[in-house]
Amino acid sequence: MAPPDKKKSGAGPLRPFRRAVVRGIGVILPPLLTIVIFVWVGSTVNSYVMQPVKNVTRQILVWTIDDQVKTFSAVPPNVYLATKDEIKYHRLPPQADGRTNSLWVPESIYELVTKPENLEGLKIPTTRKGILERYVDLRYLTPQIVIPVFTCIFILAMYLLGKFLAARFGGMAVAGLDKGIERLPLIRNVYGSVKQITDFVFSETNVEYTRVIAVEYPRKGIWSLGLVTGESMLEIAAAAQEPVLSVLIPTSPAPFTGYTITIKKSEAIDLDLTIDQAVQFIVSCGVVIAPQQLRNISARGQITDASSTNSFGEADASESQ
């Protein structure tokens, strides 16, 4: 008998290489996707929450220290340093159109803003607002200060919001907001889809599976593993003229996705499996089977329970005789 053709059978020098590459992708992809998701969430929060809050905080701080800016009408135009109330003030550089600038800022602020390491190739601001904004960024809004403070404030705000929503008035306010958005065309479609996803991810109530069953799906003769989630709809039960069950048919190797079907209760076969054992079976694509569901072939070709074999996988003596 001629040996099988390696090209036709799929065997060859590239098969181990391909298998190793696929195995490597399977190992690196979950942590990589996790990092990408968290980076995307962080970037979204930074762009749409932290940066607006930072801009508002910057303006508040600028308004707070704005009273330190002075105008010296009696100082000659060529003098760029003056003292008042024992504080040294620096006159701002000429404006963009070449006109003399009459605005003054404290010398300490000007020195901090004009340090070479703080400019980073940027031009020295010629406006009072520009100088103060650059000073606030360098003095109060550095990443070492902004990120920890913003994180604490964000967590505190979410905590207070959660407490508010847990109260009766908060729940009524959210329900009213949802009803108002549902009346808006186009927006309600996007909002409804996003709300379903967020409710599923952040809801404290998880889907509870009552038991593991086998059901002929997607057609007769093909058995699929199913997780019963509960009783199904009354109208379907009336049409079937018997009790029906809601069943999740998970997909391999990701059991958190699948199909939700409704079957007759009489068509379900209860399996001696725990939920964890069923998940292991699905994730492994049927390779990992629960010990109580294993079967062995005896010496006479009969199917026996795995529990009736010894540690060497042989049938009991009483069965082999």
C-alpha positions as CSV (number, residue, x, y, z in Angstrom):
1,M,0.0,0.0,0.0
2,A,1.5,3.3,-1.1
3,P,2.1,5.9,1.7
4,P,-0.4,8.8,1.7
5,D,0.6,11.9,-0.3
6,K,1.9,14.5,2.2
7,K,0.5,17.3,0.1
8,K,-3.0,15.8,-0.1
9,S,-3.1,14.8,3.6
10,G,-2.0,18.2,4.8
11,A,1.2,16.9,6.4
12,G,4.5,18.4,5.7
13,P,7.2,20.7,7.0
14,L,4.8,23.7,7.1
15,R,2.2,22.1,9.3
16,P,4.2,22.3,12.6
17,F,5.2,25.8,11.8
18,R,1.6,26.8,11.0
19,R,0.4,25.1,14.2
20,A,3.0,27.0,16.3
21,V,2.0,30.3,14.7
22,V,-1.7,29.7,15.4
23,R,-0.9,28.7,19.0
24,G,1.2,31.8,19.5
25,I,-1.6,34.0,18.1
26,G,-4.0,32.3,20.5
27,V,-1.8,33.1,23.4
28,I,-1.0,36.7,22.6
29,L,-4.4,37.8,21.3
30,P,-6.5,37.8,24.5
31,P,-4.1,40.0,26.5
32,L,-3.5,42.2,23.5
33,L,-7.2,42.8,22.9
34,T,-7.6,43.5,26.6
35,I,-4.9,46.1,26.5
36,V,-6.4,47.7,23.3
37,I,-9.9,47.9,24.9
38,F,-8.6,49.5,28.1
39,V,-6.5,52.0,26.0
40,W,-9.5,52.9,23.9
41,V,-11.6,53.4,27.1
42,G,-8.9,55.5,28.6
43,S,-8.4,57.6,25.5
44,T,-12.2,58.2,25.3
45,V,-12.4,59.2,28.9
46,N,-9.4,61.5,28.4
47,S,-10.8,63.2,25.3
48,Y,-14.4,63.6,26.4
49,V,-14.2,63.9,30.2
50,M,-10.7,64.7,31.5
51,Q,-9.7,67.3,28.9
52,P,-12.9,69.4,29.2
53,V,-12.6,69.3,33.0
54,K,-9.0,70.3,32.7
55,N,-9.9,73.2,30.5
56,V,-12.6,74.5,32.9
57,T,-10.1,74.1,35.8
58,R,-7.5,76.0,33.9
59,Q,-9.9,78.9,33.3
60,I,-10.9,79.0,37.0
61,L,-7.3,79.2,38.1
62,V,-6.5,81.9,35.6
63,W,-9.4,84.0,36.8
64,T,-8.3,83.4,40.4
65,I,-4.7,84.7,39.9
66,D,-5.7,87.3,37.4
67,D,-5.8,90.0,40.0
68,Q,-2.0,89.8,40.3
69,V,-1.6,91.2,36.8
70,K,-0.9,94.9,37.0
71,T,-0.8,97.8,34.6
72,F,1.9,100.4,35.2
73,S,0.9,103.6,33.4
74,A,3.8,105.7,34.8
75,V,6.6,103.3,33.9
76,P,8.5,104.2,30.7
77,P,7.9,101.9,27.7
78,N,11.5,100.7,27.6
79,V,11.4,99.3,31.2
80,Y,10.5,95.7,31.4
81,L,10.9,95.2,35.1
82,A,9.2,97.1,37.9
83,T,8.5,96.7,41.6
84,K,5.2,97.3,43.4
85,D,4.1,96.2,46.8
86,E,7.5,94.5,47.2
87,I,6.7,92.2,44.3
88,K,8.6,92.3,41.1
89,Y,6.6,92.5,37.9
90,H,7.6,91.8,34.3
91,R,6.1,93.6,31.4
92,L,4.9,91.3,28.6
93,P,6.7,91.3,25.3
94,P,5.5,93.4,22.4
95,Q,2.3,92.2,20.8
96,A,2.2,90.5,17.5
97,D,1.6,93.7,15.6
98,G,4.6,95.3,17.2
99,R,2.7,97.5,19.6
100,T,4.0,98.0,23.2
101,N,2.4,95.8,25.7
102,S,1.1,97.5,28.8
103,L,0.3,94.4,30.7
104,W,2.5,93.1,33.6
105,V,2.8,89.7,35.4
106,P,4.8,88.7,38.5
107,E,8.4,88.0,37.6
108,S,8.2,84.5,39.2
109,I,5.4,83.6,36.8
110,Y,7.3,85.0,33.8
111,E,10.5,83.2,34.7
112,L,8.7,79.8,35.1
113,V,7.0,80.2,31.7
114,T,10.1,81.3,29.8
115,K,12.5,78.6,31.0
116,P,13.9,76.8,28.0
117,E,12.9,73.4,29.4
118,N,9.3,74.6,29.8
119,L,9.0,76.2,26.3
120,E,9.8,73.0,24.4
121,G,10.1,74.9,21.1
122,L,7.0,77.1,21.7
123,K,7.0,80.8,21.5
124,I,6.6,83.0,24.6
125,P,3.0,84.1,24.8
126,T,2.4,87.8,24.3
127,T,-1.0,87.9,25.9
128,R,-1.9,88.0,29.6
129,K,-4.2,85.0,29.1
130,G,-1.5,83.0,27.3
131,I,1.1,83.6,30.0
132,L,-1.3,82.7,32.8
133,E,-2.6,79.6,31.0
134,R,0.9,78.3,30.4
135,Y,1.8,79.0,34.1
136,V,-1.3,77.1,35.3
137,D,-0.4,74.1,33.1
138,L,3.2,74.1,34.5
139,R,2.4,74.8,38.1
140,Y,-1.0,73.1,38.8
141,L,-2.0,70.9,35.9
142,T,0.9,68.6,35.4
143,P,0.1,64.9,34.7
144,Q,1.4,63.9,38.2
145,I,-1.3,66.1,39.7
146,V,-4.1,65.8,37.2
147,I,-4.3,62.1,36.8
148,P,-4.6,61.1,40.5
149,V,-6.9,64.0,41.4
150,F,-9.1,63.3,38.4
151,T,-9.3,59.6,39.2
152,C,-10.3,60.2,42.8
153,I,-12.9,62.8,41.7
154,F,-14.3,60.6,39.0
155,I,-14.7,57.6,41.3
156,L,-16.3,59.8,43.9
157,A,-18.7,61.3,41.3
158,M,-19.7,57.8,40.0
159,Y,-20.3,56.7,43.6
160,L,-22.5,59.7,44.4
161,L,-24.3,59.2,41.0
162,G,-24.9,55.5,41.8
163,K,-26.3,56.4,45.2
164,F,-28.5,59.0,43.6
165,L,-29.8,56.6,41.0
166,A,-30.5,54.0,43.7
167,A,-32.9,56.4,45.4
168,R,-36.5,56.6,44.2
169,F,-36.1,60.1,42.8
170,G,-33.0,59.2,40.9
171,G,-34.7,56.2,39.3
172,M,-37.6,58.3,38.3
173,A,-35.3,60.9,36.8
174,V,-33.4,58.3,34.7
175,A,-36.7,56.8,33.6
176,G,-37.9,60.2,32.5
177,L,-34.6,60.8,30.6
178,D,-34.9,57.5,28.8
179,K,-38.5,58.2,27.8
180,G,-37.5,61.6,26.5
181,I,-34.6,60.2,24.4
182,E,-36.8,57.4,23.0
183,R,-39.0,60.1,21.4
184,L,-36.1,61.5,19.4
185,P,-35.8,60.0,15.9
186,L,-32.4,58.4,14.9
187,I,-30.9,59.2,18.3
188,R,-33.2,56.7,20.1
189,N,-31.9,53.8,17.9
190,V,-28.3,54.5,18.8
191,Y,-29.1,55.2,22.5
192,G,-31.2,52.1,22.8
193,S,-28.4,49.8,21.5
194,V,-25.7,51.4,23.6
195,K,-27.9,51.2,26.7
196,Q,-28.6,47.5,26.2
197,I,-24.8,46.8,26.0
198,T,-24.0,48.9,29.1
199,D,-26.9,47.4,31.1
200,F,-25.6,43.9,30.2
201,V,-22.0,44.7,31.1
202,F,-22.5,46.7,34.2
203,S,-25.7,45.1,35.6
204,E,-25.3,43.3,38.9
205,T,-27.9,40.7,37.9
206,N,-26.1,37.9,35.9
207,V,-27.8,35.3,33.7
208,E,-28.4,32.2,35.8
209,Y,-28.3,28.8,34.1
210,T,-30.5,26.3,35.8
211,R,-29.2,23.1,34.2
212,V,-27.3,21.6,31.3
213,I,-29.3,19.7,28.6
214,A,-28.8,18.1,25.2
215,V,-31.1,19.1,22.3
216,E,-31.3,18.2,18.7
217,Y,-30.1,21.5,17.1
218,P,-29.8,22.8,14.4
219,R,-31.6,19.7,13.0
220,K,-32.7,16.2,13.9
221,G,-29.8,13.9,14.4
222,I,-27.3,16.6,15.5
223,W,-27.1,17.0,19.3
224,S,-26.0,20.3,20.8
225,L,-25.2,21.2,24.4
226,G,-27.6,23.8,25.8
227,L,-27.9,25.9,29.0
228,V,-31.4,26.3,30.3
229,T,-32.1,29.9,31.3
230,G,-35.7,29.5,32.4
231,E,-39.3,29.2,31.2
232,S,-40.0,30.8,27.8
233,M,-43.0,32.9,26.6
234,L,-46.6,31.9,27.3
235,E,-47.7,32.3,23.7
236,I,-45.1,29.9,22.4
237,A,-46.1,27.4,25.1
238,A,-49.7,27.8,24.0
239,A,-48.8,27.1,20.4
240,A,-46.6,24.1,21.3
241,Q,-49.4,22.9,23.7
242,E,-46.8,22.0,26.3
243,P,-44.2,23.7,28.5
244,V,-41.3,25.3,26.7
245,L,-37.8,26.3,27.8
246,S,-35.5,29.1,26.9
247,V,-32.1,27.6,26.1
248,L,-28.7,29.2,25.2
249,I,-26.8,27.2,22.7
250,P,-23.2,28.4,23.3
251,T,-20.6,28.4,20.5
252,S,-17.0,27.0,20.7
253,P,-14.5,28.1,21.8
254,A,-16.2,31.2,23.2
255,P,-19.2,30.1,25.3
256,F,-20.3,33.6,26.1
257,T,-21.7,33.9,22.6
258,G,-24.3,31.7,21.0
259,Y,-28.0,31.4,20.0
260,T,-31.1,31.7,22.2
261,I,-33.8,29.2,21.2
262,T,-37.1,28.0,22.6
263,I,-37.7,24.2,22.7
264,K,-40.4,21.9,24.0
265,K,-39.6,20.7,27.5
266,S,-40.1,17.1,26.3
267,E,-37.4,17.5,23.7
268,A,-34.7,18.4,26.3
269,I,-32.5,15.6,27.7
270,D,-31.0,16.5,31.1
271,L,-27.3,15.8,31.4
272,D,-25.3,14.9,34.4
273,L,-23.0,17.9,34.0
274,T,-22.3,21.0,36.1
275,I,-22.2,24.4,34.4
276,D,-18.4,24.5,34.8
277,Q,-18.0,21.1,33.1
278,A,-20.3,22.1,30.3
279,V,-18.2,25.3,29.7
280,Q,-15.0,23.3,29.8
281,F,-16.5,20.9,27.2
282,I,-17.4,23.9,24.9
283,V,-14.2,25.8,25.3
284,S,-12.1,22.7,24.5
285,C,-14.3,21.9,21.4
286,G,-15.4,18.6,23.0
287,V,-11.9,17.5,24.0
288,V,-12.4,17.8,27.8
289,I,-15.2,15.6,28.9
290,A,-16.5,15.2,32.4
291,P,-15.4,11.9,34.1
292,Q,-19.0,10.8,34.7
293,Q,-19.7,11.1,31.0
294,L,-16.7,9.1,29.8
295,R,-17.3,5.8,28.1
296,N,-15.0,2.9,27.4
297,I,-15.2,-0.1,25.1
298,S,-14.9,-3.4,26.9
299,A,-13.1,-6.5,25.5
300,R,-16.4,-7.8,24.1
301,G,-17.1,-4.4,22.4
302,Q,-19.7,-3.3,24.9
303,I,-19.9,0.3,26.1
304,T,-19.2,0.6,29.9
305,D,-19.0,3.5,32.3
306,A,-15.6,4.9,33.0
307,S,-16.2,4.3,36.7
308,S,-16.3,0.6,36.1
309,T,-12.7,0.5,34.8
310,N,-9.6,0.3,36.9
311,S,-6.7,2.7,36.9
312,F,-5.2,1.1,33.8
313,G,-8.4,1.7,31.7
314,E,-9.2,-2.1,31.7
315,A,-12.7,-3.4,32.5
316,D,-13.4,-5.1,35.8
317,A,-12.7,-8.8,36.0
318,S,-16.3,-9.6,36.5
319,E,-17.2,-7.9,33.3
320,S,-14.5,-9.4,31.2
321,Q,-15.2,-13.0,32.2
